[in-house]
Amino acid sequence: MPSRTGVDVVTVLNRVLGVAGVVILLGGIALGFRSVSSSGAYCGSAFRTAAGITPMTCDSALSSAGTLVTVVIAVGAALLIAAIAVKKFAGRVDA
């Protein structure tokens, strides 16, 4: 039977991973709506480009914003998956 301290550590780890995953995931979504500009031209955001922009003007800015959003959302999702894995693993050890 696992000690009480071990159960508490797993529970805390699970909660920390879960909360961090949700916060980072929501932060990534918020970054997707952040305005991007290039050379003084408004380009829109990673999720919605501005109407009437010249594609060449904003390509690199929008590409960088999209990459940042993708990486942050992926890290948040990875933390959530880790939280689920810790919960499943702890359930198997207890059983």
ChimeraX commands (.cxc) that place a marker at each C-alpha (Angstrom):
marker #1 position 0.00,0.00,0.00 radius 0.5
marker #1 position 1.50,3.40,-0.95 radius 0.5
marker #1 position 2.34,5.85,1.78 radius 0.5
marker #1 position 0.21,8.90,2.36 radius 0.5
marker #1 position 3.09,11.16,1.31 radius 0.5
marker #1 position 3.37,9.42,-2.08 radius 0.5
marker #1 position -0.31,9.91,-2.78 radius 0.5
marker #1 position -0.07,13.58,-1.87 radius 0.5
marker #1 position 2.91,14.11,-4.18 radius 0.5
marker #1 position 1.09,12.47,-7.10 radius 0.5
marker #1 position -2.06,14.51,-6.43 radius 0.5
marker #1 position -0.09,17.76,-6.25 radius 0.5
marker #1 position 1.87,16.89,-9.39 radius 0.5
marker #1 position -1.35,16.07,-11.22 radius 0.5
marker #1 position -2.98,19.34,-10.20 radius 0.5
marker #1 position 0.10,21.43,-11.03 radius 0.5
marker #1 position 0.39,19.83,-14.48 radius 0.5
marker #1 position -3.33,20.25,-15.12 radius 0.5
marker #1 position -3.50,23.89,-14.03 radius 0.5
marker #1 position -0.30,24.80,-15.87 radius 0.5
marker #1 position -1.58,23.06,-19.00 radius 0.5
marker #1 position -4.89,24.93,-18.95 radius 0.5
marker #1 position -3.24,28.30,-18.27 radius 0.5
marker #1 position -0.66,27.84,-21.04 radius 0.5
marker #1 position -3.31,26.54,-23.47 radius 0.5
marker #1 position -5.53,29.57,-22.80 radius 0.5
marker #1 position -2.48,31.84,-23.09 radius 0.5
marker #1 position -1.74,30.36,-26.50 radius 0.5
marker #1 position -5.29,30.98,-27.62 radius 0.5
marker #1 position -5.05,34.58,-26.37 radius 0.5
marker #1 position -1.78,35.03,-28.28 radius 0.5
marker #1 position -3.61,33.97,-31.43 radius 0.5
marker #1 position -5.88,37.02,-31.16 radius 0.5
marker #1 position -3.00,39.47,-30.51 radius 0.5
marker #1 position -2.56,42.11,-33.22 radius 0.5
marker #1 position 0.46,41.78,-35.48 radius 0.5
marker #1 position 2.03,44.54,-37.55 radius 0.5
marker #1 position 4.90,44.66,-39.99 radius 0.5
marker #1 position 6.65,47.81,-41.26 radius 0.5
marker #1 position 3.83,49.92,-39.85 radius 0.5
marker #1 position 1.12,47.92,-41.63 radius 0.5
marker #1 position -1.62,46.26,-39.58 radius 0.5
marker #1 position -1.60,42.54,-40.46 radius 0.5
marker #1 position -4.39,41.24,-38.24 radius 0.5
marker #1 position -3.74,38.28,-35.94 radius 0.5
marker #1 position -2.55,34.70,-36.23 radius 0.5
marker #1 position -6.17,33.52,-36.35 radius 0.5
marker #1 position -7.56,36.21,-38.67 radius 0.5
marker #1 position -5.59,38.27,-41.15 radius 0.5
marker #1 position -6.58,41.83,-41.91 radius 0.5
marker #1 position -8.58,42.52,-45.04 radius 0.5
marker #1 position -6.84,44.18,-47.95 radius 0.5
marker #1 position -3.25,43.55,-46.87 radius 0.5
marker #1 position -0.49,42.80,-49.32 radius 0.5
marker #1 position 0.56,39.21,-48.55 radius 0.5
marker #1 position 4.27,39.89,-48.95 radius 0.5
marker #1 position 4.16,42.66,-46.36 radius 0.5
marker #1 position 2.87,40.49,-43.54 radius 0.5
marker #1 position 4.04,36.98,-44.43 radius 0.5
marker #1 position 6.93,36.79,-41.99 radius 0.5
marker #1 position 5.09,38.53,-39.15 radius 0.5
marker #1 position 2.04,36.29,-39.47 radius 0.5
marker #1 position 4.19,33.20,-39.88 radius 0.5
marker #1 position 6.12,34.01,-36.70 radius 0.5
marker #1 position 2.91,34.69,-34.79 radius 0.5
marker #1 position 1.39,31.44,-36.03 radius 0.5
marker #1 position 4.48,29.47,-35.02 radius 0.5
marker #1 position 4.46,31.02,-31.55 radius 0.5
marker #1 position 0.77,30.24,-31.07 radius 0.5
marker #1 position 1.27,26.66,-32.27 radius 0.5
marker #1 position 4.20,26.04,-29.93 radius 0.5
marker #1 position 2.44,27.51,-26.88 radius 0.5
marker #1 position -0.76,25.56,-27.52 radius 0.5
marker #1 position 1.25,22.37,-28.08 radius 0.5
marker #1 position 3.09,22.84,-24.76 radius 0.5
marker #1 position -0.23,23.40,-22.97 radius 0.5
marker #1 position -1.71,20.30,-24.56 radius 0.5
marker #1 position 1.39,18.27,-23.65 radius 0.5
marker #1 position 1.06,19.34,-20.02 radius 0.5
marker #1 position -2.61,18.33,-20.00 radius 0.5
marker #1 position -1.72,14.95,-21.51 radius 0.5
marker #1 position 0.98,14.53,-18.86 radius 0.5
marker #1 position -1.56,15.29,-16.13 radius 0.5
marker #1 position -3.90,12.63,-17.53 radius 0.5
marker #1 position -1.03,10.14,-17.79 radius 0.5
marker #1 position 0.02,10.78,-14.17 radius 0.5
marker #1 position -3.57,10.24,-13.03 radius 0.5
marker #1 position -3.90,7.00,-15.00 radius 0.5
marker #1 position -0.49,5.75,-13.82 radius 0.5
marker #1 position -1.28,6.54,-10.19 radius 0.5
marker #1 position -4.58,4.68,-10.54 radius 0.5
marker #1 position -2.80,1.57,-11.81 radius 0.5
marker #1 position -0.22,1.64,-9.03 radius 0.5
marker #1 position -2.93,1.92,-6.36 radius 0.5
marker #1 position -4.99,-0.93,-7.80 radius 0.5
marker link #1:1,2 radius 0.2
marker link #1:2,3 radius 0.2
marker link #1:3,4 radius 0.2
marker link #1:4,5 radius 0.2
marker link #1:5,6 radius 0.2
marker link #1:6,7 radius 0.2
marker link #1:7,8 radius 0.2
marker link #1:8,9 radius 0.2
marker link #1:9,10 radius 0.2
marker link #1:10,11 radius 0.2
marker link #1:11,12 radius 0.2
marker link #1:12,13 radius 0.2
marker link #1:13,14 radius 0.2
marker link #1:14,15 radius 0.2
marker link #1:15,16 radius 0.2
marker link #1:16,17 radius 0.2
marker link #1:17,18 radius 0.2
marker link #1:18,19 radius 0.2
marker link #1:19,20 radius 0.2
marker link #1:20,21 radius 0.2
marker link #1:21,22 radius 0.2
marker link #1:22,23 radius 0.2
marker link #1:23,24 radius 0.2
marker link #1:24,25 radius 0.2
marker link #1:25,26 radius 0.2
marker link #1:26,27 radius 0.2
marker link #1:27,28 radius 0.2
marker link #1:28,29 radius 0.2
marker link #1:29,30 radius 0.2
marker link #1:30,31 radius 0.2
marker link #1:31,32 radius 0.2
marker link #1:32,33 radius 0.2
marker link #1:33,34 radius 0.2
marker link #1:34,35 radius 0.2
marker link #1:35,36 radius 0.2
marker link #1:36,37 radius 0.2
marker link #1:37,38 radius 0.2
marker link #1:38,39 radius 0.2
marker link #1:39,40 radius 0.2
marker link #1:40,41 radius 0.2
marker link #1:41,42 radius 0.2
marker link #1:42,43 radius 0.2
marker link #1:43,44 radius 0.2
marker link #1:44,45 radius 0.2
marker link #1:45,46 radius 0.2
marker link #1:46,47 radius 0.2
marker link #1:47,48 radius 0.2
marker link #1:48,49 radius 0.2
marker link #1:49,50 radius 0.2
marker link #1:50,51 radius 0.2
marker link #1:51,52 radius 0.2
marker link #1:52,53 radius 0.2
marker link #1:53,54 radius 0.2
marker link #1:54,55 radius 0.2
marker link #1:55,56 radius 0.2
marker link #1:56,57 radius 0.2
marker link #1:57,58 radius 0.2
marker link #1:58,59 radius 0.2
marker link #1:59,60 radius 0.2
marker link #1:60,61 radius 0.2
marker link #1:61,62 radius 0.2
marker link #1:62,63 radius 0.2
marker link #1:63,64 radius 0.2
marker link #1:64,65 radius 0.2
marker link #1:65,66 radius 0.2
marker link #1:66,67 radius 0.2
marker link #1:67,68 radius 0.2
marker link #1:68,69 radius 0.2
marker link #1:69,70 radius 0.2
marker link #1:70,71 radius 0.2
marker link #1:71,72 radius 0.2
marker link #1:72,73 radius 0.2
marker link #1:73,74 radius 0.2
marker link #1:74,75 radius 0.2
marker link #1:75,76 radius 0.2
marker link #1:76,77 radius 0.2
marker link #1:77,78 radius 0.2
marker link #1:78,79 radius 0.2
marker link #1:79,80 radius 0.2
marker link #1:80,81 radius 0.2
marker link #1:81,82 radius 0.2
marker link #1:82,83 radius 0.2
marker link #1:83,84 radius 0.2
marker link #1:84,85 radius 0.2
marker link #1:85,86 radius 0.2
marker link #1:86,87 radius 0.2
marker link #1:87,88 radius 0.2
marker link #1:88,89 radius 0.2
marker link #1:89,90 radius 0.2
marker link #1:90,91 radius 0.2
marker link #1:91,92 radius 0.2
marker link #1:92,93 radius 0.2
marker link #1:93,94 radius 0.2
marker link #1:94,95 radius 0.2
view
